[in-house]
Amino acid sequence: MGFTILGPGGFASNAFAWAEPVRARRTVFAPFADVALPVIDPADIAEVAAAALREDGHAGRTYELTGPEAISPRGQAAVISEALGEEVALVELFREEAHARMARFMPEEVIDGTLDVLGVPLPAEQKTSPTWRGSSAARPAPSARGSPATCRLSGGARPGARGRRRPPPGRTPGPKPDHAHRPRPEAHDLPDAATSGRRRH
């Protein structure tokens, strides 16, 4: 039986975890506020999968999938602000705060790797992929997209997964930002699944 492997990065839909604090307080809470990653709309992943199933030439291939641009949590908050027509503030979490919250729904052994991807990503993890192209390339940042893109797999996509190596657990993370003047979040404001769609390392 033939196969095609799709390797999406972070899901733009993880921003739905901010829905309640945005409704209640026009505030989102996230670690690494200024680290940008090319998150992808799950609807785009579905369209690529549909194309791979219906079209010839994709058997045995592996496609890396990302959105059309890298966007940070602060950038996502700005897009949400624009969509609502009201300011949405971002409160940046310490890594330890994010770790404690993620431990409620994520296995302990993958939390640090996930935080490494979110906070100190490898250059390859910040690049956009040429695998797909279509109308979403001209759309706003992924967190604001509300309908699927018209996607086509690029003829330039290559077989095989892109090599990805990370240092072993326990490596020293990058410097922490200054949080001296930020308000501390209430526990109920923290997203329960803010990174559930991330690839684990």
Helices and strands as residue ranges (DSSP letters): E 5-8, G 12-18, H 19-25, E 27-31, H 42-54, E 62-65, H 73-84, E 89-93, H 95-102, H 108-119, H 123-126, E 132-134, G 135-138, G 142-144, E 151-153, G 187-189
